[in-house]
Structure formats: structure tokens, C-alpha cells
Amino acid sequence: MNEGELIARLTRDLPTTDHVIVGPGDDCAVLEVGLPEAWLLFKTDAVVAGRHFTSAAEPEQVGHKALARCLSDIAAMAGEPLSAVITVALPTSVSPDWIEAVYAGLRATAARFGVALVGGETTATDGPALLSVALLGRVPRERCIRRDGARPGEAIFVTGELGGSLAGKHLAFEPRVAEARWLAAHFRPTAMIDLSDGLATDLRHILRASDAGAELLQSAIPISRAARLRARAGEGPSGLEAALTDGEDFELCFTVAGRDAVPLHDAWKQQFPEVRLSCVGRVVAPPGLTLRDRHGARPLTAHGYDHFPKPG
């Protein structure tokens, strides 16, 4: 089974309580814990040596990535990060200097985003090094953005540029926490997700949750310079394919009412002049995902990263 099928199997019939507002199936769990006018956000994520980083990565970058992945999920629900605990599983061959440098990266990123590092766990492993982060956040109840609110006629936006993250961005990306909170305060996206597995996969999560389809405009997809250079050098897929499928961009993909598209674009340029914002398509009623170019629209069959791809 692929990753989605495995998750569906593991999350079937999980126990729950009346304080769970959102359980499995979104970027964070959303919990009612008695906070005045706010919900608690809860997220966990992990990075594994050889899978999410190589020995060539600076340890400070590894620490940054471990926490920033969770921060990106908090951003996807327009939340404010609060506190984290860190689990570290290390082979005995790992140098103490290496893990201290990893923690330096964790501390620096935590300080920038106002996150308290409040504990964790260390253990040994015969496998590769692993860092797992569990992060708490909060979000005003009226500003929490889920995946299931997209409706036909709405515009689809993405922040930044997509593809080619292995050229370095996957270790040095900036979680869009401030941008997401500004969006929720001023334009209220109807659905939002962070792009960790590629636009072609992550947009489908919104569409599936919202029972809708989408049409992407090929010329509007913001392809990164790194993706274009890798394609020209024969080191990767075409720039378009990379932008759709590479993953680990950690940008935001969201939907807004069509009437808000132009005002949002204008206001964004004033608020975040260094962060690109692109309207890449629209939500439609028929299920499915299509890609339109000058020759017309065709079904988009490409998918992004999958931890457990089916053979063949």
C-alpha cells in the first residue's frame, strides 16, 4: 500500500473524546482545552538521516529542519507556535559534537519563532539518527484554517517558488507562520495546506477533504530557478514537473473567494514584498485535477513524494 492507504488503515477507528475538534487528516490536531477564544494545535514530525538529510548537511541545518517542518504545519492552520519536546534516537557512532550542533540549530529556530523547548527523550538505535519534534500551538477559533473549506469558483494561491528543493531549500526554508496569520486576519482562506510532498499531491488533499476539483494554469506555476537549472543540466525532471512533484518546498497552498483574489495580491505585495504570491488556478465542481496550457486542459496524473510508493 502507498502512504495514504497506510495512514487510512492506521487511523481507522481511533479512540477520541469530546475535546477533539480536528483529529487525523489535517496538518495539525485541533483540541479544545479551555483556552479563552482559542484552540490548541498539536503536531509531530520527524527527520531521519539518509531520508531527510545526508551526511553533507550542516548539523545546524538538520536542527532547523526538524523544528521548521512542524512550524510549517502550524502555519498551515494559521496558528502561533508555543512549545516543543524533542525525541532523539542516535547510533553510538554519532559524535556528541554533532548532536550539540543540531541542538544549536534547534535553539536558533525556536528563538526566532518564539518556541520554548521544554524537554524530550534520548535513546540509542541501531538504525540511522532520528529527530522527532512534537509541537504545541494555538489559534483563535474564528481564524483556524482547515483543508475542507474549498468551494467551486474560488482562487488557488501558492506562496514562494516551487521545485528543486534538494538544491538547498529543503534544509533552509522559512516556515510561513507570519504570512499565514496575516492571511487569516485579513482575507480568511477557505482551505490551506503546507507543500511538503509537492503541489500535485498536497492540493489533492484539499480537494479530497473539500469534495471538489481544481484546474491549474500551467503558465502560472511558480517554478524555482533551482528547478530550472537542474532540468537544463539534465539532473532532474522538467521545471514544471519538479514544481508539481518534488516536495519539501514548505510553502503555503490556499484557496480564497474569487472576489478577494486581486485585493489579496495587491495587499500581499505591500505586506510581504520579498515573498512571491501566485494565483495558480481555480476550484471547480467536478472532482479531479487538470492542468491547462495553450492547447487546452488535460488530466494531471503526476503525484508528489510518497514514503511508501507502490511497486511499478
C-alpha angles and dihedrals in degrees: 000000000000125000095270093050091048092051091048090051094048095046096047113119096358115171115256141176136212092264092067109099095170123012129176117346105058135072093269138009111253116215136187107222102156099270111154108258093339141092127217118243119210125190138164130190138162141209121209127198111250091019106055099015139011133220088265092066118102108247091232088059090052090054091048093050094048092059098031092060089062092042089056090056091049087051091052088064093042091248137150115238117232121167139357140194121205128214115198123191112187136180113232089247093068115108117237087226090060096053091043088055090048088055090049087059091047092050094048093051092043091052093050093052098039095249121153114217101215106173144300144173138281126204140161124249138187089216132066123306115278133191119192122188126197111194132190124203140160136226133188106257094236092051102047108123118207133184098248105069104081114123134188114276095031123126122246118220135183129193124226125354128307137225136027095065092149088072086077111290094098088068098039108034122140114232108231095231097135093042093052094049090049090050092051091049097048111022107015105218112223093218135005141179137170117245105240100136101032134283093268091059103032096048087054088059089060092045094049093048091046096043091233143112134229142212117211122202108226096209091054097056106113103229114194123236089239091057092049093049093049090050093050091049092050091242097120146004124297116297091252094050091048092051090051100042116016098091131194092085090123092202124138125259115192145157129229136177111282092240089060097053099091097038089049093050092050094046092046093057089056095045101039108020093164096053118075118227121196133186100217104175148315140272115250134189102241112081117247139065124264134182119216125204132160090288095055138266126317133178113271107228098171120108132192132236120329122187091207108032118182115248114262 
